[in-house]
Amino acid sequence: MPDTPARILVVDDEASITEFVSYNLRKEGYEVAVAENGDDALALAKMHPFDLVVLDVMLPGIDGYEVCRRLRVDSSVPVLFLSARDTELDKVVGLEIGGDDYLAKPFGVRELQARVKALLRRAPAGSREAGGVGEHIELAGITLDEGAHTATASGRLIDLTPREFELLACLMRHGGKVLSRDQLLREAWGWEYLVETKTVDTHVKRLRDKLEAAGCDPALVETVRGYGYRFHVS
């Protein structure tokens, strides 16, 4: 029985962008819904489960950053930001509030498709959540189930986005070993050239915050100055 196509929500107030993105995503076999503003996007997200949100930053009414913040209250759906604002600060803000990736306008079809595929590959979308098969890792009181895409501490679920989950999984697979930012990008992001290494630092900070909120020691993810990070194994 074939897999259910991934459902993607595209949010942008420029018709030319939504048409371009929607057309090329549908060509890849995805189901696509469109919203022209943040309020409509949030309403659609409440009514329907999406596997990915492609979200413009500059929207009428509430902007894309605020949409992402509200989505993150009760959802870990991957969010790919689109924006004509491509400074380092803009990207860091987008990642810090819960975005999983940031694509600057103008962009090409291949880059869009590559980022969408990478995010979907790491998300336990809809029907793919149940019955997954994957590795179980247990370290320092944290249990990671790669099939179900869940992480727990003392039976308590750690609320991670797909990207944060992949980052934690990568660190735990190599428990005690120092990993460079480039290594983490290759393994947790899935490509070498589309993301800046500073992205790793932003996601590590968010991961530590989530670990602490779940009652874990955030120092489990250690910084190795001048090189990268490792998961502490006593």
Secondary structure, 3 states (H helix, E strand, C coil): CCCCCCEEEEECCCHHHHHHHHHHHHHCCCEEEEECCHHHHHHHHHHCCCCEEEEECCCCCCCHHHHHHHHCCCCCCCEEEEECCCCHHHHHHHHHCCCCEEEECCCCHHHHHHHHHHHHHCCCCHHHCCCCCCCEEEECCEEEECCCCEEEECCEECCCCHHHHHHHHHHHHCCCCCEEHHHHHHHHHCCCCCCCCHHHHHHHHHHHHHHHHCCCCHHHEEEECCCEEEECCC
